[in-house]
Amino acid sequence: MKSADQLMSDIQLSLQALFQKIQPEMLESMEKQGVTPAQLFVLASLKKHGSLKISEIAERMEVKPSAVTLMADRLEQKNLIARTHNTKDRRVIDLSLTDEGDRKFEEILAGRKAIMARYLSFLTEEEMLQAAHITAKLAQAAETDEKQNMKRGNG
């Protein structure tokens, strides 16, 4: 029986090999849609939250608002997002997805889902259930850890 340390090494190596294979495919899929990973983050944030201030997106991305402004310029030129004045403070600009942006985001997700489906097709239904449970648990642990680090001022 393998030790916990050996199992962690095996998991780390397997995940690394998987990500090294999947990541270029995901990037290529985004490039075909004319969207960068950072732009996809903006689109995903707007999809999830509806409308956000540039400063809110910058905070989520841990970048300066000027970087988000540049991304917003490019996304607006592609008609993927819209800028509107904030209803409470007209000096503040809110970003939101356009119908085209929503469609583009869904296309990108479909492409990513197809890539994942190809790899997950090697698993049985039971293995997929286990993988879904385990990855959800790890994602929750990562989110909890991130929140704790932010409270301690480490994040």
N, C-alpha and C positions, 0 to 999 in steps of 0.2 A: 504494500500500500504506500502511495506517495505521501510525503509530508505536505503540510499546508504551504510551506515555502516553495516546494517543487510544483505544487498545483498552481500557485500564484504566478510562477515563472511560465508555466505552460499556458495559462490564460493570457498573460501579457504578450507572449510571443504569437499566439493565435490571433488575438485582437489586432496586434501590429500588422501581421501578414494580411489580415482581412481588410483593414483600413488602407493599407498601401495599395491594395488592388481596387477597392471601391472608390477611394477619393479621386483618382484621376478620371474615372468614369463619370462621377458626379460633376466634377469641374467641366468636363467636356460637354455634358448634358446642359449645364448652365450657359456655357459659351455659345452653344447652338441657339440658345434663346436670347443671347445678347445681354446677359446679366452676370455681374461679378458676385462672388460670395458675400461681400459687404452689402451690395445692393439687394441681394436676396434676403439678408438679415433685415434690412429696412422694410422690404415688402412683407416679410413674415410678421414683423412687429406691427405694421399697419393692419394687416389681415386680422391679427389677434386682438388688437386694441381699438381698431376703427380709425381713430385720429390721434396723432401725437404731435407734440411740439418738437422742434429740432433739438432743443436742449434735452428733452426726455430720451430721444433716440441716441443722442451723443452719450448720455449717461449709461444707457444700456450697453452701448458698444465700447464704452471706455475710451472714447476719442473726443477731440475738441469739436464744438459745434460747427466750426468752419469746415471740418472734414465732411460732416453730414450735409452741410449746405451745398458743397460741391457734388456729392452723390445725388442730392435732391435735384440739383440743376439737370444732371444727366437723365435721371428718371423722369423728370417733368418733360424734357425734350422728347423722350420716347412715349410720352402720354401715359405713363404708368402710375404717376401720382399727381395729385393736385394740391396746390397751396391755397389756403384760405386764411383770412384774418380771424383770430380767436374772438369768439363772441364776448368774452369778458374783458379782454384787453386787445384792442385793435393793433397794438404795436407787435403783438406776438403772432407768429405764423404757425398755423397747424398744417400738418401733412396728412393726406388720406389717399387711399387707393382709388384710382379711376376704375371704370368697368374694364378697360383694357388691362390695367395693372392686375386686377383680380383674375382675369382670364389667363394672363401670362403666369401669374403665381401658381394657379391650378395646373397649367401645362408643365411647369417645372416640377411641381410635386408629383405629377403623373409619371414624368420621366425618372425621377428618383425612386418612386415606388416600383417601377418596372425593373430597375437595376437591382433593388433589394429583393424583389420577387424571384429573380433569377437565382440568387444565392440561397434564398430561403426555400426554394423548391427542392433542395437536397435534404430537407428535414421532414420527418414525419409530422403528422398533426400534433401528436403528443410532444414532440421535441419543440415544435413552434410555440405551443402553449407554455412550455417550460422557459424557452428563450424570451418570450414576451414578459413573463413574470419576473425573470431574473433581470432583464434590462430595465424594466420599470422600477424595480427595487434599487438598482444601481443609480438610475437617474434621480430618483427621490433622495438617495443618500448624498449624491453630488450636490443637489439643490440645497439640502439641509446644511451641508458642510459650507457651501458658498455663503449662505445666510449667516451662519455662525461666524465665519471669517469677517464678513462685513460688519457685524456687531462688534467684533473685537478690533476693527480698524485695520484688518490685514487684507481686505479685498478691494 
